[in-house]
Amino acid sequence: MAKLGYVLDDIFVEHIAPSGHPERPARAEAIRDALLAAGIAQRGSHIAPRPATDEELARVHAAGYLDDLSRIVPGNSGWLDADTYFSPGTWNAARAAAGSVAELATSVLSGALDEGIAVVRPPGHHATRDHAMGFCLLNNVAVAAAAARAAGAGKVAIVDWDVHHGNGTQDIFWDDPNVLYASVHQFPYYPGTGAASEIGGAHAKGATVNVGLPAGSTDADYAAVFDHVLVPALVKFAPDLILVSAGFDAFEHDPLAGMRVTRAGFGQMAKRLRAAAGALCAGRIVAVLEGGYDLEGLAGGMTEVLSAFTASAVMPATVALPQLDTLARAAIDGTLAAHADAGLAIPAAESAA
């Protein structure tokens, strides 16, 4: 039986939201309650949170930015931008989020664990090297990817299905050929990045893959993106570890987006990545909470991830492109064309089976 590690802790509830803010402690509480009800404690090992070290943070964030955060945030309340707040418990929560995800990733890489789920706050994928934004202070997945690389991973893949493009993660690894950043997101939408033409810096062409779907996209549209773009890109990249920026704001009832993904749709995405990890990197995969602001979508979505990660790694049947809405198919075709035009064609879906 696969060895699952999971991060669930009240320290992530101590990042206290201002009244009415969507990124609130109830998000983590809803997922915690759902995962415990689904038996995660019997299906995996609890990983105690730990703060990220200065060295871990410095691999992905600028020294001046970290100095500013450590001076402004601890023990205080305020705003880093129009969206991103901090409270007296935020700095401990943020460092614990980054450190716990790094711990989980390196434990999976080493074989101490086979796979992992991290329910952490604040989220991270909008945090750039030197800027907080979009509710994010430290880029948890980026810290984990860099930690895995430092621990011996040759290549790390990050797959981001949050409804908002992870501009921060893309920024950090833009010119790094050893970290694949692959995202499916609502486009155009906040933060405005994530066009198909964004394929990586001069030293890392093709190591950034973006599929911007139109509002209203469904489970089938998302599954097709995985079948025809993201999983084939993983096959081509051949990572040693897959990290998932698992946001649940593409859920059909989420208040901050316009997608129509169901709870089962998140399960289909997770099954595809679990199967890809089984084929490519001995099953080494870690899912990390990003966004998602409907409590039902959060609880149900992450429970589907747990089910996918602890079941047999079987790739679901491929969704045929002719079944898709015209705009969704155009988004997929646009990404494939952008990479092919740069001489970096993503292999056809049949090669990913």
C-alpha positions in Angstrom: 0.0 0.0 0.0 1.3 3.5 -0.9 2.7 5.5 2.0 0.7 8.8 2.0 2.0 11.7 4.1 -0.4 14.6 4.9 -0.1 18.0 6.5 -3.1 19.2 8.5 -2.5 21.6 11.4 -4.2 24.4 13.3 -1.2 26.7 12.7 -2.7 27.4 9.3 -6.0 28.5 10.9 -4.0 31.2 12.8 -3.7 33.3 9.6 -6.8 35.3 10.5 -8.7 37.0 7.7 -10.3 40.5 7.9 -14.1 40.4 7.9 -15.5 39.3 4.6 -12.2 38.3 3.0 -12.6 35.1 0.9 -9.2 33.6 2.0 -10.3 32.7 5.5 -9.5 30.1 8.1 -12.8 28.2 7.3 -11.2 27.0 4.1 -8.6 24.9 5.9 -11.1 23.8 8.5 -13.6 22.5 5.8 -10.9 20.5 4.1 -9.6 19.1 7.4 -13.0 18.0 8.5 -13.7 16.3 5.1 -10.3 14.5 5.0 -10.7 13.2 8.5 -14.2 12.0 7.7 -12.8 10.3 4.7 -10.3 8.4 6.9 -7.1 10.1 6.0 -5.7 9.4 9.4 -6.1 5.6 8.7 -4.8 5.9 5.2 -1.7 8.0 5.8 0.9 9.5 8.2 0.5 12.9 9.7 3.5 15.1 9.0 4.1 17.7 11.7 4.6 21.2 10.3 7.9 22.9 10.4 9.0 26.4 9.5 10.9 26.9 6.2 14.6 27.6 6.8 16.2 30.9 5.6 18.1 28.8 3.1 15.0 27.2 1.7 13.3 30.6 1.3 16.3 32.3 -0.2 16.4 29.8 -3.1 13.3 31.3 -4.5 12.8 34.7 -3.0 14.9 37.8 -3.0 16.8 38.7 0.1 15.4 42.2 0.3 11.8 40.9 0.0 12.3 38.3 2.8 13.9 41.0 5.0 10.8 43.3 4.4 8.4 40.5 5.3 10.3 39.5 8.4 10.3 43.1 9.5 6.7 44.0 8.7 4.6 40.9 9.2 5.4 39.1 12.4 3.0 39.9 15.2 1.3 42.6 13.2 -1.8 43.2 11.1 -2.1 45.0 7.8 -2.0 44.7 4.0 0.9 44.0 1.6 -1.3 44.9 -1.4 -5.0 45.5 -2.0 -5.7 41.7 -1.7 -3.0 40.3 0.6 -3.5 40.8 4.3 -1.5 39.7 7.3 -2.4 39.1 10.9 -0.4 38.4 14.1 -0.3 34.7 13.2 0.5 35.1 9.5 4.3 34.9 9.6 4.4 31.6 11.5 1.7 30.2 9.3 3.4 31.3 6.1 6.8 29.9 7.1 5.1 26.7 8.3 3.3 26.3 5.0 6.5 26.7 2.9 8.5 24.5 5.3 5.9 21.7 5.5 5.5 21.5 1.8 9.3 21.3 1.4 9.4 18.6 4.0 6.7 16.6 2.3 8.3 16.9 -1.1 11.7 15.9 0.0 10.3 12.9 2.0 8.4 11.7 -1.1 11.6 12.2 -3.2 13.7 10.2 -0.8 11.1 7.3 -0.7 10.2 7.8 3.0 6.8 8.6 1.6 5.2 7.7 -1.7 2.9 10.7 -2.1 1.5 13.6 -0.2 -1.3 16.1 0.5 -0.6 19.5 2.1 -3.5 21.6 3.4 -1.7 24.9 4.1 -2.5 28.6 4.3 -1.7 31.2 3.2 -1.6 30.0 -0.5 1.5 30.7 -2.5 1.5 30.5 -6.3 1.0 34.3 -6.9 4.1 35.2 -4.8 6.9 36.2 -7.1 10.6 36.4 -6.2 10.1 39.8 -4.7 6.4 40.6 -4.4 3.4 39.4 -2.4 0.1 39.4 -4.3 -3.2 37.5 -4.7 -3.4 36.4 -1.0 0.2 34.9 -1.2 3.3 35.8 0.7 5.7 32.9 0.2 5.5 30.6 -2.8 5.1 27.2 -1.1 5.3 25.0 -4.2 8.3 26.9 -5.4 10.1 26.5 -2.1 9.3 22.7 -2.3 10.5 22.4 -5.9 13.8 24.1 -5.1 14.2 22.0 -1.9 13.7 18.8 -4.0 16.2 20.0 -6.5 18.7 20.7 -3.7 18.0 17.2 -2.4 18.9 15.5 -5.7 15.9 15.7 -8.0 17.1 16.2 -11.5 13.8 17.5 -12.7 10.7 18.7 -10.9 7.3 19.3 -12.6 4.7 21.7 -11.2 1.1 21.3 -12.5 -1.2 24.1 -11.5 -5.0 23.7 -11.9 -6.0 26.7 -9.8 -8.4 28.8 -11.7 -6.0 31.8 -11.5 -2.7 31.6 -13.3 0.3 31.0 -11.0 2.3 34.0 -12.2 4.6 33.8 -9.2 5.7 30.2 -9.8 6.1 30.9 -13.5 8.2 34.0 -12.6 10.5 32.1 -10.3 11.2 29.2 -12.7 10.9 31.1 -16.0 14.5 30.5 -17.0 15.1 27.2 -15.3 15.1 24.2 -17.7 14.9 21.7 -14.8 11.5 22.8 -13.4 8.5 22.4 -15.6 5.6 24.8 -14.9 2.4 23.7 -16.5 -0.9 25.5 -15.9 -4.6 25.3 -16.9 -6.5 28.4 -15.8 -9.3 30.8 -16.7 -8.1 33.3 -19.3 -8.2 36.2 -19.6 -8.6 36.7 -15.8 -6.6 37.7 -12.8 -3.6 38.1 -12.7 -3.6 38.6 -16.5 -0.7 36.3 -17.2 -0.7 32.8 -18.6 -1.1 33.2 -22.4 -0.2 30.3 -24.6 2.7 32.2 -26.0 4.4 32.2 -22.5 6.7 29.2 -23.0 9.8 30.0 -20.9 12.9 32.1 -20.9 15.9 31.9 -23.2 17.4 29.0 -21.3 14.2 27.1 -20.6 12.0 27.3 -23.8 9.2 24.8 -23.5 9.5 24.4 -19.7 6.5 26.7 -19.2 3.2 25.4 -20.6 0.0 27.5 -20.3 -3.5 26.6 -21.3 -6.0 29.5 -20.8 -9.6 28.2 -20.9 -12.6 30.4 -21.4 -15.1 31.0 -18.5 -17.7 28.3 -18.4 -15.3 25.4 -19.1 -16.4 22.0 -17.8 -15.0 18.7 -16.5 -14.6 17.4 -20.0 -12.7 20.6 -21.1 -10.3 20.2 -18.2 -9.8 16.5 -18.7 -9.0 17.2 -22.4 -6.4 19.7 -21.4 -4.7 17.1 -19.3 -5.0 14.4 -22.0 -3.8 16.5 -24.9 -1.4 19.0 -23.3 -0.4 18.5 -19.7 0.2 14.8 -19.4 2.0 14.7 -22.8 4.2 17.6 -21.6 5.0 15.6 -18.4 5.9 12.6 -20.5 8.2 14.7 -22.6 9.8 16.4 -19.5 10.2 13.1 -17.5 10.2 14.5 -14.0 11.5 12.9 -10.8 8.7 14.4 -8.8 5.3 16.0 -9.6 4.0 18.9 -7.4 0.4 20.0 -7.9 -0.8 23.5 -7.1 -4.3 22.3 -6.3 -6.7 25.2 -6.2 -10.4 24.4 -6.2 -11.7 27.8 -7.4 -12.6 26.3 -10.8 -15.5 24.7 -8.9 -18.9 25.4 -10.4 -20.1 27.4 -7.4 -16.9 29.3 -6.5 -17.5 33.0 -5.9 -14.3 34.2 -7.5 -14.3 32.6 -10.9 -16.6 31.4 -13.7 -15.8 27.8 -14.4 -18.1 24.7 -14.2 -15.9 22.0 -12.7 -17.5 19.6 -10.4 -16.1 17.7 -7.5 -15.7 14.7 -9.8 -13.9 16.8 -12.3 -11.1 17.4 -9.7 -11.0 13.7 -9.2 -10.5 13.1 -12.9 -7.6 15.6 -12.9 -6.0 14.0 -9.9 -6.4 10.5 -11.4 -4.6 11.6 -14.5 -1.7 13.1 -12.6 -1.5 10.1 -10.2 -1.3 7.7 -13.2 1.3 9.9 -14.9 3.4 9.9 -11.7 3.1 6.2 -11.6 4.4 5.8 -15.1 7.1 8.6 -15.0 8.5 9.0 -11.4 7.6 5.9 -9.3 4.4 7.6 -8.2 6.1 10.5 -6.5 3.4 13.2 -6.3 2.4 15.9 -3.8 -0.8 18.0 -3.9 -0.7 21.4 -2.2 -3.7 23.6 -1.5 -3.8 26.9 -3.3 -7.1 28.8 -3.9 -10.7 27.8 -3.7 -13.4 29.8 -1.9 -16.5 27.7 -1.8 -16.3 25.4 1.2 -18.2 22.6 -0.5 -15.8 22.7 -3.5 -12.8 22.7 -1.2 -13.9 19.8 0.9 -15.2 17.7 -1.9 -12.3 18.5 -4.3 -9.5 17.6 -1.9 -11.4 14.5 -0.8 -11.4 13.5 -4.5 -7.6 14.0 -4.6 -7.2 11.8 -1.5 -9.3 9.1 -3.2 -7.3 9.4 -6.5 -3.9 9.2 -4.7 -4.8 6.2 -2.6 -6.4 4.2 -5.4 -4.8 2.2 -8.2 -2.9 4.4 -10.7 -5.1 3.9 -13.8 -5.2 6.6 -16.5 -8.8 7.5 -17.4 -10.0 7.2 -21.0 -8.9 10.1 -23.2 -11.4 12.8 -24.0 -11.6 13.3 -27.8 -11.1 16.9 -29.0 -14.2 16.9 -31.2 -16.3 16.6 -28.1 -15.2 20.0 -26.8 -16.6 23.4 -27.0 -15.0 25.4 -29.8 -13.3 27.9 -27.5 -11.9 25.2 -25.2 -10.5 23.3 -28.2 -9.1 26.5 -29.6 -7.2 27.1 -26.2 -5.7 23.6 -26.5 -4.8 24.1 -30.1 -3.2 27.5 -29.3 -0.9 26.0 -26.7 0.2 23.1 -28.9 0.8 25.6 -31.8 2.9 27.9 -29.6 5.2 25.1 -28.6 5.4 23.6 -32.1 6.1 27.0 -33.6 9.1 27.3 -31.3 10.3 23.9 -32.4 9.3 22.4 -29.1 6.3 20.3 -30.0 4.4 18.5 -27.2 3.9 14.9 -28.2 0.5 13.7 -29.4 -1.8 12.3 -26.7 -1.4 8.8 -27.9 2.3 8.9 -26.9 1.3 9.7 -23.3 -0.8 6.6 -22.7 
